[in-house]
Amino acid sequence: MIYENQTIDAIIFDLGGVILNIDYQLPVKAFKKLGIENFNELFSQASQGNLFNDYETGNISSYDFVNEIKKYLPQNTSDVAIINAWNSILLDLPEERLFSLEKAAENHRIFLLSNTNALHIESFNQYLLNNLQLPSLEPFFETLYLSYEVGLRKPDLRIFEYVLQDAGLVPERTLFIDDSIQHIQAASELGILTKHLVNEDITTFLEGKI
């Protein structure tokens, strides 16, 4: 693949908003319905509070996360209701995107780099199993770098440095695809080539390039 006049050896994909369709407003609405009027102030795409940072970097467990959320909700709110509201951000994964990943892997090393957490991955993997008969996305990538496992999250430069070193990647020959501009800007600082995916399907972007 040639991108910005440079030969690309490896492609790093974001998950939500690139491979998996998501809606950042759905958990805001779901938690408002449960009783948190200002959830949009606590959680947003651009910046997240310490609770969400701690959860997505694996510093607290799912149990602790749910119990912290409970402090903002009526006493009779169930764990299931909280988990369902939290996971409402996750939508669908069009199967043609998996075909694009398979094609990309024929001539490139491909990786997944996602800010995520145990509850989202558990729900997502269940979706894959129910709808696509897949236990996870592991077969499609050389390595999955998940923030809650790595202990770092985008846009921290250290997570990009970790991926580059761990996978032995050359920044100038690596393409990073993400839907969040702050993540794109961070990767660019390290010399990684980037694609800010906005209002474009990943399959359409990759078509004719791989």
N, C-alpha and C positions, 0 to 999 in steps of 0.2 A: 504494500500500500504506500502511495506517495501522498503526503499531506504537507501543505505549505512548503513544497519543493524539497521535502525531506523524506527519506525512506524510513518507514515505520516498521520496527521489529516487534513491538509489543503494544497492546491496547489495554488500558485500565478502565473498566466500566463502573460507574455508579450503579446502584440498584434502584432505589425509589426515584421515579421521575425520568428514568432512562430505560430500564428494562421492565420494571414493575410500575404500573399506573398507580398513582397515589393522589390523595386530595387532602392538603394540609388543613382545610377548613372543617372537615368532617369531625375530627376529635374536638375541635373548638365548640362546635354545635352540640356534640354528644355530651361533653362535660358541662356545658351550660344547662342542658336539659336535666342533668343530674344535680346541678346546684352550684357549679362554679361559674359565676358570672364573668370573671375576668381571666378565663383560661387562655384567651388569646394574648394576654400580657405575660402569662407564665411560660407559654410555649409558642414559638414561631419558627419559621424556616431559617431566618437569618441569624437569630441568637436564641439560646435557650438558658433557662435558669440553672442553678447549681444542681437541683434535684435531677433534672433531665440529663445534664452533663455527667453527673455521677453514675446514673443508670446506664447511659450509652458508652461509658468507658469501663463498665464492669466493677465500679467501686462499691456499688450496693446491689443486692439481690433483687429479683422480681418481687419476692415477699416484702422486703423493706420498701421497695418503690410503691407498691400498692398501698401499704400501710401509711406511707407519707401522704399519698393522694387523699386517703380517707380523712385526713385532718381538715381538709377543705370542704368536705361533703357532709350531708346529714348522716347521723349515726347509724341509720338502718341501711345504708348503701352497701350492697354486696360486693364481694371481690369480683364475681363474674361480671357485674354491671360495669365496674371500673375497667376490667380487662377488655371487655367488648368495646367500650368507648375509646380506649387507647388504641386498639387494633383497627378501629373504623377508618383510619387513614389509608389502609391497604385496600387496593381495588383489584384489578385483574392483570394478567400477563398474557398478551396476545401471542399465540403459539409461533407466529411467523418471526418473532424476535428471537426465539430459540434457534430457528433455522439460520438466522443471521449470525448468531454466536458460533454455531457449528461451522459455518462458512469462513468466518473470521479466523477460527482456530486452525484452519487448514494451512495458513501461511503466516500466522502470527502467534506469539505467546499472548494469551489473554488472561486477565485477572479481574477480580471483583473487589472494589474498595467501597465499603458502605458504613455510614453512621447508622447503627442499628442497635438492637437490644434483644434480650432473650425472648421476651413475649412476642415481639414482631416476627422474629425468625421462626419461632414455634408455629405461629399462625400462618405465616407464609408457606412454610414447608407442608403444613396440612392442606393448604389450598393447592399446592403443586401435586400432592398425592391424590386429592379428590378429583381434580380437574384435568391433570396431565399425566397421571400415573408415574410421577417422579417423586422420590423421597426428598430431594433437595436439588440445588443448582450445582452441586460439586462436580458432576461429570462434565460440565461445560467449561470449567475454568481450571487453569493450572493451580491456582491458589485463591481461596476466599479470604480476604482481609476484612474482618468484621470488627468494628470499633470496640464493642464490649469484650471481645477476646484479646485484641491487641493492647487495650488499655489507653488508647489515644483516639481522638476523633478529628475529622476535618473541621475547620481549616488549619489546625495545628500543623506547622511545617514538619514536625517530627514524625507524623504518621506517613507522610509522603517519603521522607528520608528512610524510614523503616522499610517501606515497600521496595524502594529502589535498591537498598542494600540487600534485603532478604532475597529478592528475586534476581539480583545481579543485572539490573536494567540500566541502560544508558539514557539519561533524561531526554537528550536531543533526538533519540530514536524511539521515544515512547509517547503515545497519545493517551491523554486522560479525558474522558467524556463524563460531564456532570451537568446537572440542571441548576446548580446553585453558584452564583457568580463569585461569592467569597471563597468557594473551594477552587474554582478555576484560577482566581488570582493567586492563591497560595501555591498551587502547583506550578504556575508560570514563574514564580520567583525562583524555583529550583531548576528552571530551564526545560521543564516538561512541556511538550506541545499539548495544546488544549482545544477542546471543542465545547462551547457553552451551548447545551442543547435546549433550545427554547422554541416552543410551538413547532416542533419537528419530531417526527418519529425516528427512532434510532435505525430502523430498517431502511427508511428513506435516505437517511444520511449515509449509511454504509453501502447502499446499492451502487454498483459500478466502481466502488473504491477497493473492494476486497476480492 
